[in-house]
């Protein structure tokens, strides 16, 4: 791993522009690192009138004009906000929009003479899914009748039938079912169910009876259990919450019942907790007392605060119209705030499926994160067509509009070809895509220069502007299942990373014709903190955590040089 001496030396390799006017003497024995001091700031290696050298950054941090702002102003000509220009950062749960951070970000960049690449107008992640799902939720028409308890499950045990919906019950092997004679029920009316536990069991749940509701209950539901009970011997037995008979979820559902040889009525109200959410079965644990238990007139009710309330689902056509309007409102509002300075956008981000790169992604059949919303599941394959139409309508006529995706550098090139085919489809609908973005979150030891060159060759053949939008690099040692952490990285690995950066950047300039070179954005300027959600604790930056140049800086700069 890198020694503390080496880390100290990196301080002497910080940008020596007037924005970073400090220096630390090089320790003896590390003269091989002297070369890092000889490099100019990165933007001096490109024609800034034709090529955009970009940096990804938190807009919030950039707005503070701290160290990262100074690094960007010194080294780069373009900037991309990592999160703050996305739907989830701007749109509130009620549909209102807060552009304060966005406006400050654009103003700060403009003041520094740095262009802004907009990221992103239409994506499935980092969306305010709470709001979007709320506007397509069923319409609830609230009734005017008084609140009441509605039946959920009931059973009077007057017949042997235990499988009718709304009155289903069952029991395990140690629970012997029977019935009293007529007149053996509560108050001498009808009959009662009997469950005999012949012996004291090791666990109370070794003898169980189950009452199964016709639907699962959800967190916040208010329930009431009412049941007449007795037993030949005094007994106490707890209840459990199950998702099906025998499918235990939580140790308590309706408390613990106590019975004696005299009939009593047990009543228990409860509110479903997160631990009981999704359950549909009460389990009564009868194994601790060897006796016969009696049950009669059992029912479970659910509180209905608004009787007569009806729920009207929206049709697919209605949902499509609503989501289309939401997309228009979002894109038009964002562009109204930014079009005065932002002239290029990642309009559609990550459209292609990983499992079948010939198809677009879908959220159908997936458990979605709280901030996931798939516009394409409501607008169809033409969702990208619509997004680009709106960006053209509400933006500037000369804006450069990109479609962006990751994994295009994979050796089989299936995703790259799938994206190109989808862009051809988009343009067949009469809209123009100006450029293609390739993210390139690469890993040394997994990705190969051959795959990257194949991707760049295929992208160049489209004739479109090509932008590397989110370049950063991890390290995966041979035979390892995990990437190297900053605390463990060796100097030799950092040099290999430097060489790979040089190969990648040089390949871009070699294979992408000059007229198609929109630019390259370095996504992670500094090594990732252990607390980060993105490649936590990995040495992915061109600078270390103390803003000192690393060998990767040299490789990146070497790649930029003609």
C-alpha positions as CSV (number, residue, x, y, z in Angstrom):
1,X,0.0,0.0,0.0
2,X,1.1,3.6,-0.3
3,X,3.1,4.7,2.7
4,X,2.5,7.9,4.7
5,X,5.7,9.3,3.2
6,X,4.2,8.8,-0.3
7,X,1.0,10.5,0.7
8,X,3.0,13.4,2.1
9,X,4.8,13.7,-1.2
10,X,1.6,14.0,-3.2
11,X,1.0,17.3,-1.4
12,X,3.9,18.6,-3.5
13,X,2.0,17.6,-6.6
14,X,-1.1,19.8,-6.1
15,X,-2.1,22.1,-8.9
16,X,0.4,24.9,-8.9
17,X,-1.9,27.4,-10.5
18,X,-2.6,30.6,-8.6
19,X,-5.7,28.8,-7.2
20,X,-3.4,26.3,-5.4
21,X,-0.5,28.3,-4.3
22,X,1.3,26.0,-1.9
23,X,4.1,23.4,-2.1
24,X,5.6,20.8,0.2
25,X,9.2,19.6,-0.2
26,X,9.6,16.2,-1.8
27,X,10.9,13.5,0.7
28,X,14.1,11.6,-0.2
29,X,13.6,8.3,-1.9
30,X,10.5,9.3,-3.9
31,X,12.1,11.1,-6.8
32,X,10.1,8.9,-9.2
33,X,7.0,11.0,-8.4
34,X,8.7,14.2,-9.3
35,X,7.1,14.0,-12.8
36,X,3.7,14.8,-11.4
37,X,4.8,18.4,-10.6
38,X,5.8,18.9,-14.3
39,X,2.3,18.6,-15.7
40,X,0.2,21.6,-16.6
41,X,-3.4,22.0,-15.6
42,X,-5.5,19.7,-17.7
43,X,-7.4,22.2,-19.9
44,X,-4.1,23.5,-21.3
45,X,-3.8,20.2,-23.2
46,X,-6.9,20.7,-25.3
47,X,-8.3,23.3,-27.6
48,X,-10.9,24.8,-25.3
49,X,-12.7,26.5,-28.2
50,X,-13.6,23.1,-29.7
51,X,-13.4,20.5,-26.9
52,X,-15.2,20.4,-23.6
53,X,-13.2,19.0,-20.8
54,X,-15.7,18.3,-18.0
55,X,-15.9,17.4,-14.4
56,X,-18.7,15.8,-12.4
57,X,-19.4,17.4,-9.1
58,X,-22.0,17.9,-6.4
59,X,-23.7,21.2,-7.3
60,X,-24.2,21.9,-3.7
61,X,-20.4,21.6,-3.0
62,X,-19.5,23.5,-6.2
63,X,-21.7,26.4,-5.1
64,X,-19.6,26.8,-1.9
65,X,-16.6,27.7,-4.1
66,X,-14.3,25.5,-2.0
67,X,-11.5,23.2,-3.1
68,X,-13.3,21.3,-5.7
69,X,-14.6,24.5,-7.3
70,X,-11.0,25.7,-7.5
71,X,-9.8,22.5,-9.0
72,X,-12.6,22.6,-11.6
73,X,-12.0,26.2,-12.5
74,X,-8.3,25.6,-12.8
75,X,-8.4,22.4,-14.9
76,X,-11.8,22.1,-16.7
77,X,-14.1,24.0,-19.0
78,X,-17.4,22.2,-18.4
79,X,-19.2,20.9,-15.4
80,X,-22.0,18.3,-14.7
81,X,-24.1,18.2,-11.6
82,X,-24.1,14.7,-10.2
83,X,-27.6,14.8,-8.7
84,X,-29.1,18.3,-8.3
85,X,-30.5,18.7,-11.8
86,X,-32.5,15.5,-11.7
87,X,-36.2,15.1,-11.2
88,X,-35.9,13.7,-7.7
89,X,-33.8,16.7,-6.5
90,X,-36.1,19.3,-7.8
91,X,-39.7,18.0,-7.8
92,X,-41.4,17.9,-4.4
93,X,-44.0,15.4,-3.2
94,X,-46.8,17.8,-4.1
95,X,-45.5,18.4,-7.6
96,X,-44.0,21.8,-6.9
97,X,-40.4,22.4,-8.0
98,X,-37.5,23.9,-6.1
99,X,-34.8,25.2,-8.5
100,X,-32.8,27.2,-6.0
101,X,-29.8,24.9,-6.0
102,X,-29.9,24.6,-9.8
103,X,-30.1,28.3,-10.4
104,X,-27.2,28.9,-8.0
105,X,-25.2,26.2,-9.7
106,X,-25.7,27.6,-13.2
107,X,-24.9,31.1,-11.9
108,X,-21.7,29.9,-10.2
109,X,-20.5,28.1,-13.3
110,X,-21.3,31.1,-15.5
111,X,-19.4,33.3,-13.2
112,X,-16.4,31.0,-13.5
113,X,-16.6,30.9,-17.3
114,X,-17.4,27.2,-17.2
115,X,-20.2,25.7,-19.4
116,X,-22.8,23.3,-17.9
117,X,-23.8,20.0,-19.3
118,X,-27.4,19.2,-18.2
119,X,-27.9,15.9,-16.5
120,X,-30.6,14.5,-16.8
121,X,-34.1,15.1,-18.1
122,X,-35.6,11.6,-18.4
123,X,-34.3,8.7,-16.3
124,X,-35.8,5.9,-14.3
125,X,-33.6,6.6,-11.1
126,X,-33.4,9.6,-8.9
127,X,-37.0,10.5,-9.7
128,X,-39.7,11.7,-7.2
129,X,-41.6,8.5,-7.6
130,X,-43.8,9.4,-4.6
131,X,-45.3,12.3,-6.6
132,X,-45.4,10.5,-9.9
133,X,-47.2,7.4,-8.4
134,X,-49.6,9.7,-6.5
135,X,-50.9,11.3,-9.7
136,X,-51.8,8.0,-11.3
137,X,-53.1,6.4,-8.2
138,X,-56.8,5.4,-8.1
139,X,-59.3,8.1,-7.5
140,X,-60.8,7.7,-4.0
141,X,-64.4,9.0,-3.6
142,X,-65.0,9.3,0.2
143,X,-68.3,8.2,1.5
144,X,-70.5,10.1,4.0
145,X,-71.7,7.2,6.2
146,X,-70.5,7.0,9.9
147,X,-67.3,5.1,10.6
148,X,-67.8,1.4,11.5
149,X,-66.2,-2.0,12.0
150,X,-66.4,-4.1,8.8
151,X,-66.2,-7.9,8.8
152,X,-62.8,-9.4,7.7
153,X,-63.1,-13.0,8.9
154,X,-65.7,-14.9,10.9
155,X,-66.5,-18.5,11.9
156,X,-69.2,-19.9,14.2
157,X,-68.1,-23.6,13.8
158,X,-71.7,-24.8,13.2
159,X,-70.5,-26.9,10.2
160,X,-67.4,-28.9,9.5
161,X,-66.5,-26.6,6.6
162,X,-63.2,-24.9,7.3
163,X,-62.3,-23.7,3.8
164,X,-64.9,-21.1,2.9
165,X,-63.4,-17.7,2.0
166,X,-63.7,-15.4,4.9
167,X,-63.9,-18.2,7.4
168,X,-60.9,-20.4,6.7
169,X,-59.1,-22.1,9.6
170,X,-56.6,-24.9,9.9
171,X,-54.4,-26.6,12.4
172,X,-51.1,-28.5,12.7
173,X,-50.5,-32.2,13.4
174,X,-50.5,-31.9,17.2
175,X,-53.8,-30.1,17.2
176,X,-56.7,-32.6,17.2
177,X,-59.9,-31.0,16.0
178,X,-63.3,-31.9,17.3
179,X,-66.7,-30.3,18.0
180,X,-69.0,-30.2,21.0
181,X,-72.5,-31.7,20.8
182,X,-75.3,-29.3,19.9
183,X,-75.9,-27.0,22.9
184,X,-72.2,-27.1,23.8
185,X,-71.5,-23.6,22.5
186,X,-71.4,-20.4,24.4
187,X,-74.6,-19.8,26.4
188,X,-75.7,-23.3,25.4
189,X,-76.3,-22.2,21.8
190,X,-75.1,-24.4,18.9
191,X,-71.8,-26.1,19.1
192,X,-68.2,-25.0,19.5
193,X,-64.8,-26.0,18.0
194,X,-62.5,-28.1,20.2
195,X,-58.8,-28.4,19.8
196,X,-57.1,-31.0,22.0
197,X,-53.4,-30.8,22.8
198,X,-52.6,-34.2,24.3
199,X,-49.3,-33.4,25.9
200,X,-47.1,-30.5,26.9
201,X,-44.9,-29.6,24.0
202,X,-41.3,-28.5,23.8
203,X,-42.4,-25.2,22.2
204,X,-45.8,-23.5,22.5
205,X,-46.0,-23.3,18.7
206,X,-45.8,-27.1,18.3
207,X,-49.6,-27.2,18.6
208,X,-51.3,-24.4,16.6
209,X,-54.6,-23.4,15.1
210,X,-54.7,-20.8,12.3
211,X,-57.4,-18.3,11.3
212,X,-56.7,-17.1,7.7
213,X,-58.2,-13.9,6.4
214,X,-59.2,-13.5,2.7
215,X,-56.6,-10.7,2.3
216,X,-53.4,-9.6,3.9
217,X,-53.6,-6.6,6.3
218,X,-51.3,-3.6,5.9
219,X,-49.5,-1.3,8.2
220,X,-51.9,1.1,9.8
221,X,-55.0,-1.1,9.6
222,X,-57.0,-1.2,12.8
223,X,-58.3,-4.7,13.7
224,X,-60.5,-6.2,16.4
225,X,-60.6,-9.9,17.4
226,X,-63.7,-11.1,19.3
227,X,-64.0,-14.7,20.3
228,X,-65.7,-16.8,23.0
229,X,-63.1,-19.2,24.7
230,X,-62.7,-21.7,27.4
231,X,-60.5,-24.7,28.2
232,X,-60.8,-27.8,30.5
233,X,-57.7,-26.6,32.4
234,X,-56.6,-23.1,33.0
235,X,-54.4,-22.0,30.1
236,X,-52.6,-19.1,28.6
237,X,-51.7,-19.0,24.9
238,X,-50.0,-16.3,22.7
239,X,-50.7,-15.3,19.2
240,X,-48.4,-14.9,16.2
241,X,-48.6,-13.1,12.9
242,X,-48.1,-15.3,9.9
243,X,-48.2,-14.6,6.1
244,X,-49.8,-18.1,5.6
245,X,-50.5,-20.9,8.1
246,X,-47.1,-21.9,9.5
247,X,-45.3,-19.0,7.7
248,X,-44.2,-17.1,10.8
249,X,-43.4,-13.3,10.6
250,X,-43.8,-11.8,14.0
251,X,-44.2,-13.0,17.6
252,X,-47.3,-11.1,18.4
253,X,-50.6,-10.4,16.7
254,X,-53.6,-10.2,19.0
255,X,-51.8,-10.6,22.4
256,X,-52.0,-13.5,24.8
257,X,-55.3,-15.2,25.6
258,X,-56.2,-16.7,29.0
259,X,-58.9,-19.3,29.4
260,X,-60.6,-21.3,32.2
261,X,-63.3,-23.9,32.3
262,X,-65.8,-21.1,32.2
263,X,-66.8,-19.3,28.9
264,X,-65.4,-15.8,28.5
265,X,-65.3,-13.4,25.6
266,X,-61.9,-12.3,24.5
267,X,-61.8,-8.9,22.7
268,X,-58.6,-7.3,21.5
269,X,-58.1,-4.3,19.3
270,X,-54.8,-3.6,17.6
271,X,-53.1,-1.5,14.9
272,X,-51.0,-3.4,12.3
273,X,-47.3,-2.5,12.7
274,X,-44.6,-2.7,10.1
275,X,-43.7,-6.1,11.6
276,X,-47.2,-7.4,10.9
277,X,-47.6,-5.8,7.5
278,X,-48.6,-8.3,4.8
279,X,-49.8,-10.9,7.2
280,X,-53.1,-12.7,6.8
281,X,-53.1,-15.4,9.5
282,X,-53.4,-15.5,13.2
283,X,-51.6,-18.4,14.8
284,X,-52.7,-19.5,18.3
285,X,-49.9,-21.3,20.2
286,X,-51.5,-24.0,22.3
287,X,-48.6,-26.3,23.1
288,X,-47.8,-25.3,26.7
289,X,-50.9,-26.8,28.3
290,X,-52.2,-30.3,27.8
291,X,-55.9,-29.7,27.6
292,X,-58.9,-29.3,25.3
293,X,-59.5,-25.7,24.1
294,X,-63.0,-24.5,23.1
295,X,-63.6,-21.7,20.5
296,X,-67.0,-20.2,19.4
297,X,-68.3,-17.1,17.7
298,X,-64.9,-16.0,16.4
299,X,-64.6,-12.9,14.2
300,X,-62.0,-10.4,13.1
301,X,-63.1,-7.0,12.0
302,X,-61.3,-4.1,10.3
303,X,-62.0,-0.4,11.1
304,X,-63.5,1.5,8.2
305,X,-63.3,5.2,8.8
306,X,-65.1,6.1,5.6
307,X,-67.9,3.6,4.8
308,X,-69.2,4.0,1.3
309,X,-65.8,5.1,0.0
310,X,-65.2,3.9,-3.5
311,X,-61.9,3.5,-5.4
312,X,-61.8,4.1,-9.1
313,X,-58.6,3.0,-10.8
314,X,-57.3,5.1,-13.7
315,X,-57.2,3.4,-17.1
316,X,-54.0,2.9,-19.0
317,X,-54.9,5.7,-21.4
318,X,-55.5,8.0,-18.5
319,X,-52.2,7.1,-16.9
320,X,-50.4,7.7,-20.2
321,X,-51.9,11.2,-20.6
322,X,-51.1,12.1,-17.0
323,X,-47.5,11.0,-17.1
324,X,-47.0,12.6,-20.5
325,X,-48.2,15.9,-18.9
326,X,-45.9,15.4,-15.9
327,X,-42.9,14.9,-18.2
328,X,-43.8,18.0,-20.2
329,X,-44.2,20.1,-17.0
330,X,-40.8,18.8,-15.7
331,X,-38.8,19.4,-18.8
332,X,-40.4,22.7,-19.7
333,X,-39.9,24.0,-16.2
334,X,-36.2,22.9,-16.0
335,X,-35.4,24.4,-19.4
336,X,-37.2,27.6,-18.6
337,X,-34.8,28.0,-15.6
338,X,-31.6,27.0,-17.4
339,X,-31.8,27.6,-21.2
340,X,-30.2,30.9,-20.9
341,X,-26.8,29.3,-20.1
342,X,-27.2,25.5,-20.5
343,X,-26.9,24.5,-24.1
344,X,-26.4,20.7,-24.0
345,X,-28.4,18.0,-22.2
346,X,-28.3,14.3,-21.4
347,X,-31.9,14.1,-22.3
348,X,-32.5,10.3,-22.0
349,X,-30.3,8.4,-19.6
350,X,-29.7,4.6,-19.5
351,X,-32.6,3.5,-21.7
352,X,-31.3,0.0,-22.6
353,X,-32.0,-3.2,-20.7
354,X,-29.0,-5.1,-19.2
355,X,-30.7,-8.5,-19.6
356,X,-31.7,-7.9,-23.3
357,X,-29.8,-4.9,-24.7
358,X,-32.0,-4.9,-27.8
359,X,-34.9,-3.7,-25.6
360,X,-35.5,-0.7,-23.4
361,X,-35.6,-1.1,-19.7
362,X,-38.8,-1.7,-17.7
363,X,-39.8,-1.7,-14.1
364,X,-42.4,-4.3,-14.6
365,X,-41.8,-7.3,-12.3
366,X,-39.2,-5.5,-10.2
367,X,-39.2,-4.4,-6.7
368,X,-38.6,-0.7,-7.2
369,X,-36.5,1.6,-5.0
370,X,-38.3,4.6,-3.5
371,X,-36.8,6.9,-6.2
372,X,-37.4,4.7,-9.2
373,X,-40.0,5.4,-11.8
374,X,-40.0,4.1,-15.4
375,X,-41.5,6.7,-17.7
376,X,-41.3,4.1,-20.5
377,X,-43.8,1.8,-18.7
378,X,-46.4,4.5,-19.2
379,X,-45.3,6.2,-22.4
380,X,-44.0,3.1,-24.2
381,X,-41.1,2.7,-26.5
382,X,-41.5,6.3,-27.8
383,X,-40.9,7.8,-24.3
384,X,-37.4,8.9,-25.5
385,X,-39.0,10.4,-28.7
386,X,-41.3,12.4,-26.5
387,X,-38.5,13.6,-24.1
388,X,-36.4,14.8,-27.0
389,X,-39.4,16.5,-28.6
390,X,-40.1,18.4,-25.4
391,X,-36.4,19.4,-25.0
392,X,-36.5,20.8,-28.6
393,X,-39.8,22.6,-27.9
394,X,-38.8,24.3,-24.7
395,X,-35.0,24.6,-25.1
396,X,-32.9,26.4,-27.5
397,X,-33.0,25.5,-31.2
398,X,-29.2,24.9,-31.3
399,X,-29.0,22.8,-28.1
400,X,-27.1,19.6,-28.3
401,X,-29.2,16.7,-27.1
402,X,-27.7,13.4,-26.1
403,X,-28.8,9.9,-25.2
404,X,-26.5,8.4,-22.6
405,X,-25.9,4.9,-21.3
406,X,-23.4,2.7,-19.5
407,X,-21.7,-0.6,-20.3
408,X,-21.2,0.2,-23.9
409,X,-17.6,-0.8,-23.7
410,X,-18.5,-4.4,-22.9
411,X,-16.5,-6.8,-25.3
412,X,-19.6,-8.3,-27.0
413,X,-20.8,-4.8,-28.0
414,X,-24.4,-5.9,-27.7
415,X,-25.5,-2.9,-25.5
416,X,-23.6,-0.5,-27.7
417,X,-25.3,-1.8,-30.8
418,X,-28.7,-1.9,-29.0
419,X,-28.4,1.7,-28.1
420,X,-27.4,2.7,-31.6
421,X,-30.4,0.8,-33.0
422,X,-32.7,2.5,-30.5
423,X,-31.4,5.9,-31.5
424,X,-32.1,5.0,-35.1
425,X,-35.6,4.2,-34.0
426,X,-36.0,7.5,-32.2
427,X,-34.9,9.4,-35.3
428,X,-37.2,7.4,-37.5
429,X,-40.0,9.1,-35.5
430,X,-38.8,12.5,-36.8
431,X,-36.7,13.8,-34.0
432,X,-32.9,14.4,-34.0
433,X,-30.4,13.0,-31.5
434,X,-27.3,15.2,-31.7
435,X,-25.0,13.0,-29.7
436,X,-24.3,9.7,-27.8
437,X,-23.0,9.7,-24.3
438,X,-21.0,6.7,-23.0
439,X,-20.6,6.8,-19.2
440,X,-17.5,4.6,-18.9
441,X,-17.4,3.7,-15.2
442,X,-14.6,1.3,-16.0
443,X,-12.6,-1.0,-13.8
444,X,-8.9,-1.9,-14.4
445,X,-8.7,-5.7,-14.4
446,X,-12.2,-6.1,-15.8
447,X,-12.6,-3.7,-18.7
448,X,-10.2,-4.0,-21.7
449,X,-8.9,-1.4,-24.1
450,X,-10.0,-3.7,-26.9
451,X,-13.7,-3.4,-25.8
452,X,-13.3,0.3,-25.4
453,X,-11.8,0.7,-28.9
454,X,-14.6,-1.4,-30.3
455,X,-17.2,0.8,-28.7
456,X,-15.5,4.0,-29.9
457,X,-15.3,2.6,-33.4
458,X,-19.0,1.8,-33.4
459,X,-20.0,5.1,-31.9
460,X,-17.9,7.0,-34.4
461,X,-19.6,5.2,-37.3
462,X,-22.9,6.9,-36.3
463,X,-21.6,10.3,-37.4
464,X,-22.9,11.8,-34.1
465,X,-21.2,13.8,-31.5
466,X,-19.6,11.5,-29.0
467,X,-19.1,12.4,-25.3
468,X,-17.5,10.3,-22.6
469,X,-19.9,11.5,-19.9
470,X,-18.9,9.9,-16.6
471,X,-15.3,8.5,-16.8
472,X,-13.9,7.1,-13.6
473,X,-11.9,4.0,-12.8
474,X,-11.7,1.3,-10.1
475,X,-9.1,-1.5,-9.7
476,X,-9.9,-5.2,-9.6
477,X,-6.9,-7.4,-8.9
478,X,-6.7,-10.7,-10.7
479,X,-8.5,-13.4,-8.8
480,X,-10.3,-11.0,-6.5
481,X,-14.1,-10.5,-6.1
482,X,-13.8,-6.9,-4.9
483,X,-12.2,-3.7,-6.0
484,X,-9.2,-2.3,-4.2
485,X,-9.8,0.2,-1.5
486,X,-7.8,3.4,-1.2
487,X,-6.2,2.2,2.1
488,X,-4.8,-0.9,0.3
489,X,-3.8,0.4,-3.1
490,X,-0.2,0.0,-4.2
491,X,1.9,2.5,-6.2
492,X,2.2,-0.1,-8.9
493,X,-1.6,-0.3,-9.2
494,X,-1.8,3.5,-9.4
495,X,0.7,3.4,-12.2
496,X,-1.3,0.8,-14.0
497,X,-4.4,3.0,-13.6
498,X,-2.5,5.9,-15.1
499,X,-1.5,3.8,-18.1
500,X,-5.1,2.7,-18.6
501,X,-6.3,6.3,-18.5
502,X,-3.8,7.2,-21.1
503,X,-4.9,4.4,-23.4
504,X,-8.6,5.3,-23.0
505,X,-8.2,9.0,-23.7
506,X,-5.8,8.5,-26.6
507,X,-8.2,6.0,-28.1
508,X,-11.0,8.6,-28.0
509,X,-8.9,11.1,-29.9
510,X,-7.6,8.4,-32.3
511,X,-11.0,6.8,-33.1
512,X,-13.5,9.7,-32.8
513,X,-13.1,12.2,-35.8
514,X,-12.4,15.7,-34.7
515,X,-15.8,17.0,-35.8
516,X,-17.5,14.4,-33.5
517,X,-15.5,15.0,-30.4
518,X,-17.9,16.8,-28.0
519,X,-15.7,16.2,-24.9
520,X,-14.8,14.0,-21.9
521,X,-16.1,14.4,-18.4
522,X,-14.1,13.0,-15.5
523,X,-16.8,11.9,-13.1
524,X,-14.8,11.5,-9.8
525,X,-12.2,14.1,-9.3
526,X,-11.0,12.9,-5.9
527,X,-10.9,9.5,-4.3
528,X,-14.3,8.3,-3.0
529,X,-14.9,8.6,0.8
530,X,-15.9,5.5,2.6
531,X,-19.2,7.1,3.3
532,X,-20.0,7.7,-0.3
533,X,-22.8,5.8,-2.2
534,X,-20.6,5.7,-5.3
535,X,-17.6,3.3,-5.2
536,X,-17.1,3.9,-1.5
537,X,-13.5,4.0,-0.3
538,X,-12.0,3.4,-3.7
539,X,-9.1,5.3,-5.3
540,X,-11.1,6.5,-8.3
541,X,-10.0,10.1,-8.5
542,X,-7.3,12.0,-10.5
543,X,-6.6,13.7,-7.1
544,X,-6.5,12.1,-3.7
545,X,-8.8,13.1,-0.8
546,X,-6.4,15.9,0.0
547,X,-6.6,17.3,-3.5
548,X,-3.1,16.2,-4.5
549,X,-2.4,14.9,-8.0
550,X,-2.1,11.1,-8.4
551,X,-0.5,9.1,-11.2
552,X,-3.9,8.9,-12.8
553,X,-3.7,12.7,-13.4
554,X,-0.6,12.1,-15.5
555,X,-2.1,9.3,-17.5
556,X,-5.2,11.4,-18.2
557,X,-3.0,14.4,-19.2
558,X,-0.8,12.2,-21.4
559,X,-3.9,10.9,-23.2
560,X,-5.1,14.5,-23.9
561,X,-1.8,15.4,-25.5
562,X,-1.6,15.0,-29.3
